[in-house]
Amino acid sequence: MNLVLRLKFIIPLDMLKIEELDAMIPSFLKESNLLYLCVLDIEGQIYFAGKKFQKLFASDQIKNFEANFTDCLDKDIEFDLHTFLVEVTEKPNQATNIELSHNGQSANWEFTSLVNDEGDFSGILGIGHPRQMVVSTVPTDYTFPKDVNPATDIFFQLNSSWQILNVNELAEKFFTKKRELLLGNTIWQIYPDKDIYRYALEFKKAKESKTLRVFEDFSTINGRWYKVYIIPRKSGLDVIFKDISQIQNLSEEIKQLQLTLQSVLENTDENVFLVGKDLKIIGYNSAAEKLVKTNFKRDLKDGDKFTNFLFDGVDEVFLKDVESIMSGNFKSFEMPIILKRLNESRIYAHKFFPLIDTYENVVGFGYACQDINDDTLNRKKLKDQNKVMRDILHNQNTLMRSPLSSILGLLELIDPSKLDDENKKYLSYLRPLAMELDKLIRNNSKKVSSLD
């Protein structure tokens, strides 16, 4: 164990606010009737306990922080808790599993270091899963599928007449009826959803074929998704509803994100490729697909090697900077590429940008290229035209300024007293006009200077 880790253990956990631990742990774990949950210090002292775990102790023990984790273990277990917890803290990003027994019942435990938002050690989180058990009082002739557990999923049994023989606590909550009000009734009488009849065919198929039936369904009663298992038995059927709402919701979120991403990609003028760290394409827009089809005579698809679709010259730039790009750095440049469909070279803008996941890890990069040939030529043409206009204006100002300066000087030398009235009048017209022309030339010179 390193020195930093040792220093963290010197800080007693009883200095931490219980409110902080309470905020760090999801409510569904704290209130679970199916999972054990606790937070321990390095000696196994209990500083936080979930609802089910508290039942292993007298309530005052937990409330007054007087209980140690070893107090809930069966007495015949030889287990060095302190050494085990030290091993857990030495693997801060890894869970450590162990099977332990409490009051004669085994549980599979998973222990991990618990840290707060600042990264400080806050204790050791333990989550215990009671070993799979069959709650049926009727002998069964099949094992349960590996991904279900009658102790932690909604579970009930039916006889050959569709009557309920047995239910677990979760089934009672699902049916919103106590056990005694469920037993003996048919599933059709007590099921809270009128759409139970859509299950009838699956029940019948499982019963007649004696094969497991599995399907997914959305419950309009509680708004949850379930994976339904119908298991044929000699005495009837075992039925398990496994809640998969979290998985379904995540799947929908991913679909929505994919649709949003695709919408963004399709509404850009660029040809966009999304590339994983293995340099294989993981996404693209229709513009990129068309570009590949036209110039490489191939259909673009996910999993293709990205380097197969780089134009000459661009591949050299990419390979030179591939490590920097894969590290999450942005790179952009302009370079002409030869388009086979037009048999000509056109200037394209090229960009490589990082792809970041929700944990701020670089998972790949995006490549976008866009034809800027016409825009580039138009900008160059406009720039050249502006230069010609500036040169003309500059030359005109220079050529006009010298004679005008001479005219203004001569006007100053004329003595109005020696002129008759008519010539005095002409002089009064000539002087302002010359000065106005001089002002105009000066203003044009300033404009030319600002353009330069």
C-alpha positions in Angstrom: 0.0 0.0 0.0 1.4 3.4 -0.9 2.0 6.2 1.6 -0.9 8.3 0.3 -3.3 5.5 0.8 -2.1 4.9 4.4 -2.5 8.5 5.2 -6.1 8.4 4.1 -6.9 5.6 6.6 -5.7 7.8 9.5 -8.7 10.0 9.0 -11.5 8.3 11.1 -14.7 7.6 9.2 -16.9 8.9 12.0 -15.8 12.4 11.0 -17.6 12.0 7.8 -21.1 13.3 7.7 -23.7 10.5 7.4 -25.6 12.9 5.0 -22.6 12.7 2.7 -22.6 8.9 2.6 -26.4 9.0 2.2 -26.1 11.3 -0.8 -23.4 9.1 -2.5 -25.5 5.9 -2.5 -28.5 5.4 -4.9 -31.8 5.2 -3.0 -32.8 2.0 -4.7 -29.8 0.3 -3.0 -30.5 1.9 0.4 -34.1 0.8 0.4 -33.7 -2.5 -1.3 -35.4 -5.5 0.4 -33.3 -7.9 -1.8 -29.7 -6.7 -1.5 -27.4 -6.2 1.5 -25.7 -2.8 1.6 -23.1 -1.3 4.0 -20.2 1.1 4.2 -17.3 0.0 6.4 -14.0 1.5 7.6 -10.7 -0.4 7.3 -11.4 -2.3 10.5 -14.9 -3.4 9.4 -16.8 -0.9 11.6 -20.2 -0.2 10.0 -21.0 3.5 9.4 -23.9 3.1 7.0 -26.3 0.2 6.4 -29.1 -0.4 3.9 -32.6 -1.5 4.9 -32.1 -5.3 4.4 -28.6 -5.3 6.0 -30.0 -3.6 9.2 -32.2 -6.7 9.8 -29.0 -8.7 10.6 -28.4 -6.5 13.7 -30.3 -4.9 16.5 -31.4 -1.5 15.3 -29.5 0.4 18.1 -26.2 -1.2 17.1 -26.4 0.2 13.7 -27.8 3.5 14.8 -25.0 4.1 17.3 -22.3 2.8 15.1 -21.4 0.0 17.5 -21.6 -2.9 15.0 -18.8 -4.5 13.2 -19.2 -6.5 10.0 -17.9 -9.6 11.6 -20.8 -9.5 14.0 -23.2 -10.5 11.2 -21.2 -13.5 10.0 -21.9 -17.1 11.0 -19.7 -18.0 14.0 -18.0 -20.9 12.3 -16.5 -18.7 9.5 -12.7 -18.2 9.8 -12.3 -14.9 8.0 -9.6 -12.2 8.5 -11.8 -9.2 7.7 -9.1 -6.5 8.2 -6.6 -8.2 5.8 -9.4 -8.6 3.2 -10.5 -5.0 3.4 -6.9 -3.8 3.0 -6.7 -5.9 -0.2 -9.9 -4.2 -1.4 -8.4 -0.7 -0.9 -5.3 -1.6 -2.8 -7.5 -2.1 -5.9 -9.5 1.2 -5.9 -10.9 0.7 -9.4 -11.7 -3.0 -9.1 -14.4 -4.9 -7.3 -13.5 -7.8 -5.0 -16.0 -10.7 -4.6 -16.3 -13.2 -1.8 -19.1 -15.6 -0.6 -20.0 -15.2 3.1 -22.7 -16.7 5.3 -25.2 -14.9 7.5 -27.6 -16.7 9.8 -27.1 -19.8 7.8 -27.8 -18.1 4.5 -25.0 -17.6 1.9 -24.6 -14.3 0.1 -22.2 -13.3 -2.7 -20.6 -10.0 -1.7 -18.9 -7.4 -3.8 -16.6 -4.9 -2.1 -15.2 -1.7 -3.6 -13.5 1.5 -2.4 -15.9 4.4 -2.0 -14.7 7.9 -2.9 -16.5 11.2 -2.9 -16.7 13.8 -5.7 -13.3 15.2 -4.7 -11.7 11.8 -5.0 -11.2 11.3 -1.2 -11.6 7.9 0.4 -15.0 7.7 2.1 -15.1 4.0 3.1 -15.5 0.5 1.7 -18.8 -0.2 0.0 -20.2 -3.7 0.3 -23.2 -5.0 -1.7 -24.4 -8.5 -0.9 -26.5 -10.7 -3.3 -28.3 -13.5 -1.5 -27.6 -16.8 -3.3 -30.2 -17.9 -5.7 -32.9 -19.9 -4.0 -36.2 -21.4 -5.1 -39.1 -20.0 -3.1 -41.5 -22.6 -4.4 -42.9 -25.1 -1.9 -43.6 -27.4 -4.8 -40.7 -29.6 -6.0 -39.3 -28.5 -9.3 -37.8 -30.6 -12.1 -35.9 -27.8 -13.9 -33.2 -25.4 -13.0 -33.9 -21.7 -13.6 -32.3 -19.8 -16.5 -28.9 -18.2 -15.4 -30.1 -14.6 -15.9 -33.1 -14.8 -13.6 -33.4 -15.3 -9.8 -36.7 -16.2 -8.1 -35.4 -14.3 -5.0 -34.8 -11.0 -6.8 -37.3 -11.1 -9.7 -41.1 -11.2 -9.7 -41.9 -14.9 -9.3 -45.1 -16.9 -9.1 -46.3 -20.5 -9.8 -49.4 -21.8 -11.6 -50.9 -25.2 -11.5 -52.4 -27.0 -14.5 -55.7 -25.1 -13.8 -54.0 -21.7 -13.9 -54.4 -21.3 -10.2 -51.6 -19.5 -8.2 -49.7 -21.9 -6.0 -47.0 -19.7 -4.7 -45.7 -16.1 -4.9 -42.7 -14.1 -3.6 -42.8 -10.7 -2.0 -42.2 -8.9 -5.3 -45.1 -10.7 -6.9 -47.3 -9.5 -4.0 -46.3 -5.9 -4.7 -46.8 -6.4 -8.4 -50.3 -7.8 -8.0 -51.0 -5.3 -5.1 -52.5 -8.1 -3.1 -51.3 -10.1 0.0 -50.2 -13.7 -0.5 -53.4 -15.1 1.2 -55.6 -13.2 -1.3 -53.6 -14.5 -4.3 -53.3 -18.2 -3.6 -56.0 -20.4 -5.1 -57.1 -17.7 -7.6 -56.5 -18.1 -11.3 -54.1 -15.8 -13.0 -56.9 -14.4 -15.1 -58.8 -13.2 -12.0 -56.1 -11.3 -10.2 -53.7 -10.1 -12.9 -53.8 -6.2 -12.7 -53.5 -5.7 -16.5 -56.5 -6.5 -18.7 -54.0 -7.4 -21.4 -53.0 -10.6 -19.5 -54.9 -12.5 -22.2 -52.2 -11.7 -24.7 -50.0 -13.9 -22.5 -52.4 -16.8 -22.8 -51.0 -18.1 -26.1 -47.5 -18.1 -24.6 -48.7 -19.9 -21.5 -50.4 -22.5 -23.6 -47.4 -23.0 -25.9 -45.1 -23.5 -22.9 -47.5 -26.0 -21.3 -48.1 -28.0 -24.4 -44.6 -28.0 -25.8 -42.9 -28.3 -22.4 -40.3 -25.8 -23.6 -39.2 -22.5 -22.1 -41.0 -19.4 -23.5 -39.3 -15.9 -23.3 -40.6 -12.6 -24.5 -40.5 -8.9 -23.6 -43.5 -6.7 -22.7 -44.4 -3.3 -21.4 -46.7 -3.1 -18.4 -49.2 -0.3 -18.6 -49.9 -0.7 -14.9 -46.5 0.5 -13.6 -44.9 1.7 -16.8 -42.0 -0.8 -16.5 -40.5 -3.2 -19.1 -40.3 -6.8 -18.2 -38.6 -9.9 -19.7 -41.1 -12.7 -19.1 -40.0 -16.3 -18.6 -42.6 -19.1 -18.7 -41.0 -22.3 -17.4 -43.0 -25.6 -17.7 -43.0 -27.9 -14.7 -44.7 -31.2 -14.0 -47.1 -29.5 -11.7 -47.8 -26.5 -13.9 -45.8 -23.3 -14.8 -43.2 -21.1 -13.1 -43.5 -17.5 -14.3 -40.7 -14.9 -13.8 -41.0 -11.2 -14.6 -37.5 -9.7 -14.8 -37.5 -5.9 -14.8 -35.4 -4.6 -17.8 -36.7 -1.0 -17.8 -33.2 0.4 -17.2 -31.9 -1.5 -20.2 -34.8 -0.6 -22.4 -34.6 3.1 -21.4 -30.9 3.1 -22.1 -31.5 1.5 -25.4 -34.0 4.2 -26.3 -31.6 6.9 -25.2 -28.9 5.4 -27.4 -31.3 5.2 -30.3 -32.3 8.8 -29.8 -28.7 9.9 -29.7 -27.9 8.0 -32.8 -30.9 9.7 -34.6 -29.7 13.1 -33.4 -26.2 12.4 -34.5 -27.3 11.2 -37.9 -29.5 14.2 -38.3 -26.6 16.5 -37.6 -24.4 14.6 -40.0 -26.9 14.7 -42.8 -27.5 18.4 -42.4 -23.9 19.5 -43.0 -22.3 20.2 -46.4 -19.2 18.2 -45.3 -18.3 14.6 -46.0 -18.1 13.1 -42.5 -16.4 9.9 -41.4 -16.5 8.7 -37.7 -13.5 6.4 -36.9 -12.7 4.2 -33.9 -9.3 3.8 -32.3 -8.8 0.7 -34.4 -9.0 2.9 -37.5 -12.3 1.3 -38.5 -15.3 3.3 -39.6 -18.1 3.5 -37.1 -20.3 6.0 -38.8 -20.7 8.3 -41.8 -23.2 10.5 -43.6 -24.7 10.1 -47.0 -22.3 12.7 -48.5 -19.3 10.6 -47.4 -21.0 7.5 -48.8 -21.5 9.2 -52.2 -17.9 10.5 -52.2 -16.5 7.0 -51.7 -18.9 5.4 -54.2 -17.9 7.9 -56.9 -14.1 8.1 -56.4 -13.3 4.7 -55.0 -16.0 2.6 -56.7 -16.9 0.9 -53.4 -19.9 0.8 -51.1 -19.0 2.4 -47.7 -20.0 0.4 -44.6 -19.3 0.3 -40.9 -16.2 -1.7 -40.1 -14.3 -0.7 -43.3 -10.7 0.4 -42.8 -10.6 4.2 -42.8 -7.2 4.6 -44.5 -8.6 2.8 -47.6 -10.6 6.0 -48.4 -8.0 8.7 -48.0 -7.1 10.7 -51.1 -3.5 10.9 -52.2 -1.6 13.5 -50.2 -4.2 13.5 -47.4 -3.0 10.0 -46.4 0.5 11.3 -45.9 -0.6 14.1 -43.7 -2.8 11.7 -41.6 -0.1 9.1 -41.2 2.4 11.7 -40.2 0.1 13.1 -37.4 -1.9 10.0 -36.6 -0.5 9.7 -33.0 -1.5 13.4 -32.3 -4.9 12.9 -33.9 -5.6 9.7 -31.9 -4.6 11.5 -28.7 -7.5 13.9 -29.2 -5.8 16.9 -31.0 -7.5 18.9 -33.6 -6.0 19.3 -37.1 -7.1 21.2 -40.1 -5.6 22.1 -43.5 -6.5 22.8 -47.1 -5.2 20.6 -49.9 -6.3 19.8 -53.5 -7.5 16.3 -54.3 -8.1 14.7 -57.6 -11.7 13.7 -58.2 -12.0 10.9 -60.7 -15.6 11.7 -61.6 -14.5 15.1 -62.8 -11.0 14.2 -63.8 -9.7 17.4 -62.2 -8.1 18.6 -59.1 -10.2 20.6 -56.6 -9.3 22.2 -53.4 -10.8 20.6 -50.2 -10.7 21.7 -46.6 -9.8 18.8 -44.3 -10.5 18.5 -40.6 -9.6 15.8 -38.0 -11.4 16.2 -34.6 -11.6 14.0 -31.5 -14.6 11.8 -30.5 -15.0 12.0 -26.7 -17.3 9.7 -24.6 -19.2 10.7 -21.4 -16.1 9.9 -19.3 -14.0 12.3 -21.3 -12.0 9.5 -22.9 -10.9 9.8 -26.5 -12.6 6.9 -28.3 -11.7 7.8 -31.9 -11.8 10.7 -34.2 -13.9 12.3 -36.9 -12.7 13.3 -40.4 -14.6 15.9 -42.4 -13.7 17.2 -45.9 -15.5 19.8 -48.0 -15.1 21.1 -51.5 -14.0 24.8 -51.2 -12.5 25.1 -54.7 -15.1 27.6 -56.0 -15.0 29.6 -52.8 -11.2 29.7 -52.8 -11.1 30.8 -56.5 -13.7 33.4 -55.9 -11.9 34.8 -52.9 -8.6 34.9 -54.9 -10.4 36.6 -57.8 -11.9 39.2 -55.5 -8.6 39.7 -53.8 -6.9 40.3 -57.1 -9.6 42.7 -58.2 -9.3 44.6 -55.0 -5.5 44.9 -55.5 -6.0 46.2 -59.0 -8.5 48.8 -57.8 -6.2 49.9 -55.0 -3.3 50.3 -57.4 -5.5 52.4 -59.8 -6.7 54.5 -57.0 -3.3 54.9 -55.6 -1.8 55.9 -58.9 -4.6 58.4 -59.7 -4.1 60.0 -56.3 -0.4 60.3 -56.8 -0.7 61.7 -60.4 -3.4 64.2 -59.5 -1.8 65.4 -56.3 1.3 67.0 -57.8 -0.5 69.3 -60.4 -3.2 70.1 -57.9 -0.7 71.2 -55.4 0.9 73.5 -58.0 -2.5 75.0 -58.9 -3.2 75.7 -55.2 0.2 77.4 -54.9 -0.4 79.6 -57.9 -3.8 80.6 -56.6 -2.1 81.8 -53.5 0.2 84.0 -55.6 -2.6 85.8 -57.4 -3.2 89.3 -56.0 -7.0 90.0 -56.1 -6.4 93.7 -55.8 -5.0 93.7 -59.3 -8.0 92.0 -60.8 -11.1 93.6 -62.2 -14.4 92.6 -60.7 -15.2 89.9 -63.3 -11.8 88.1 -62.8 -12.2 88.4 -59.0 -15.5 86.6 -59.4 -13.8 83.8 -61.4 -11.0 83.5 -58.8 -13.6 83.2 -56.0 -15.1 80.2 -57.9 -11.8 78.5 -58.7 -10.2 78.5 -55.2 -13.0 76.5 -53.4 -13.2 74.0 -56.2 -9.5 73.3 -56.1 -9.6 72.9 -52.3 -12.6 70.5 -52.6 -10.6 68.4 -55.1 -7.6 68.4 -52.8 -9.8 67.2 -49.9 -11.3 64.4 -52.0 -7.8 63.2 -53.0 -6.7 63.2 -49.4 -9.7 61.1 -48.3 -9.1 58.6 -51.1 -5.5 58.3 -49.9 -6.6 57.5 -46.4 -9.0 54.8 -47.7 -6.2 53.2 -49.7 -3.9 53.2 -46.7 -6.5 51.5 -44.6 -7.0 48.8 -47.2 -3.3 48.1 -47.2 
